[in-house]
Amino acid sequence: MIAPSKYVNTKNSLLGQSTALLAVRQDGTTVSELWDKVREAGTEMSYERFILCLDFLYAVGLVEIQGGTLSWHR
């Protein structure tokens, strides 16, 4: 589910869907602002899946939340 495999294609894996969040990231945005940007970009993703992707990006050290806003690491 996290990584693509024989049964889960890249588009449906957390790794693949997390790229939608990375494509619209900006320092200083809130979680709800990021959610709005992902939806505006036309990405078909449920809010639950969005949160899982955000959790995944946090777990690998690419994002953290400080004072209610997201801070991205490069």
C-alpha positions in Angstrom: 0.0 0.0 0.0 2.8 2.4 0.7 5.0 1.4 -2.2 3.9 0.1 -5.6 3.9 -3.6 -6.1 2.6 -6.3 -8.4 -0.9 -5.7 -7.0 -0.8 -1.9 -6.2 0.1 0.4 -9.1 2.2 3.5 -8.5 -0.8 5.8 -8.9 -2.7 4.1 -6.0 0.3 3.8 -3.6 0.9 6.3 -0.8 4.3 6.9 -2.4 2.7 7.8 -5.7 -0.1 9.8 -4.3 2.2 11.8 -2.0 3.7 13.4 -5.1 0.5 15.3 -5.5 1.1 17.0 -2.1 4.7 17.7 -3.0 3.7 19.3 -6.3 1.6 22.0 -4.5 3.6 22.4 -1.3 4.5 25.8 0.1 6.0 26.8 3.4 3.6 28.5 5.7 0.4 26.8 4.5 -2.0 25.1 6.8 -3.3 21.5 6.4 -6.7 22.8 5.1 -5.0 25.1 2.6 -2.9 22.3 1.3 -6.0 20.1 1.0 -7.7 22.9 -1.0 -4.6 23.1 -3.3 -4.6 19.4 -3.9 -8.3 19.4 -4.8 -7.8 22.5 -7.1 -5.0 20.6 -8.9 -7.6 18.0 -9.9 -6.2 15.2 -7.9 -8.7 12.5 -7.1 -8.0 11.7 -3.5 -10.2 11.3 -0.4 -9.5 13.3 2.7 -8.5 10.2 4.6 -6.0 9.3 1.9 -4.7 12.9 1.9 -4.0 12.6 5.7 -2.3 9.2 5.2 0.0 10.8 2.6 0.7 13.7 4.9 1.5 11.2 7.7 3.8 9.3 5.3 5.6 12.5 4.4 6.0 13.3 8.1 7.3 9.8 8.8 10.0 10.1 6.2 11.0 13.6 7.4 9.8 15.8 4.5 7.3 17.9 6.4 6.5 19.0 9.9 3.9 21.3 11.5 5.0 24.3 13.5 2.5 26.7 15.0 -0.3 25.4 12.8 1.6 25.7 9.5 3.5 23.2 7.5 7.2 23.5 7.1 8.8 21.5 4.2 12.3 20.0 4.2 14.2 19.7 1.0 
